[in-house]
Amino acid sequence: MREELIEIKPDVANGKPVVKGTRITVQSVLELLAAGDDVEEVLKAYPSITREHVLACVEMAARIMGNRFSALPLA
């Protein structure tokens, strides 16, 4: 697992998961990938992270999506 490459601290990025030791959110990395950027483009945008960091972001998203979700009607 690459979970040691991601951290959550209440005083960093409003408590969002970030690449450890940075203020780069997992969400930011995933948004670049979702927009069609490849890993190399993400690394150019964020030169302080590595390929392993990018893969850790994807792995975290996959693990979260593996949780059970249910849709509840809004009142």
C-alpha positions in Angstrom: 0.0 0.0 0.0 1.0 3.6 -0.7 -1.1 5.0 2.1 2.0 6.3 3.9 2.4 8.8 1.0 -0.9 10.5 1.8 -1.7 12.4 5.0 -4.7 14.2 6.5 -4.0 17.1 8.9 -6.8 19.4 10.1 -4.5 22.4 9.7 -3.4 21.6 6.1 -5.8 22.2 3.1 -8.8 22.3 5.4 -8.3 18.7 6.4 -8.4 17.3 2.9 -6.1 14.4 2.0 -2.8 15.7 0.6 0.4 14.3 -0.7 2.6 13.9 2.4 4.7 16.9 3.2 2.9 19.1 0.6 -0.2 21.1 0.3 -1.1 19.3 -2.9 -4.5 17.7 -2.5 -5.4 14.3 -3.7 -8.4 15.9 -5.3 -6.2 18.2 -7.3 -4.2 15.3 -8.7 -7.3 13.3 -9.5 -8.9 16.3 -11.2 -5.9 16.6 -13.6 -6.1 12.9 -14.4 -9.8 13.1 -14.9 -9.3 16.1 -17.3 -7.2 13.8 -19.5 -3.7 14.6 -18.2 -1.3 11.7 -18.0 1.0 11.0 -15.1 3.9 12.8 -16.8 1.7 15.9 -17.2 0.7 15.8 -13.5 4.4 15.5 -12.6 5.2 18.6 -14.7 2.4 20.5 -13.0 3.6 19.4 -9.5 7.4 18.8 -9.8 7.7 18.2 -6.0 5.8 14.9 -6.2 6.7 11.5 -7.8 4.9 8.9 -9.8 4.4 6.9 -6.6 2.5 9.9 -5.1 0.2 10.1 -8.1 -0.5 6.4 -7.9 -1.1 6.7 -4.1 -3.8 9.3 -5.0 -5.5 7.0 -7.4 -5.2 4.1 -4.9 -6.8 6.2 -2.2 -9.7 7.1 -4.5 -10.2 3.5 -5.4 -10.3 2.4 -1.8 -12.8 5.1 -0.9 -15.0 4.1 -3.8 -14.9 0.5 -2.5 -16.8 1.6 0.6 -20.5 1.0 0.7 -22.6 3.9 -0.4 -26.4 4.3 -0.4 -28.5 7.1 -1.7 -30.9 8.7 0.8 -33.7 11.0 -0.2 -33.4 14.6 0.9 -36.1 15.9 3.1 
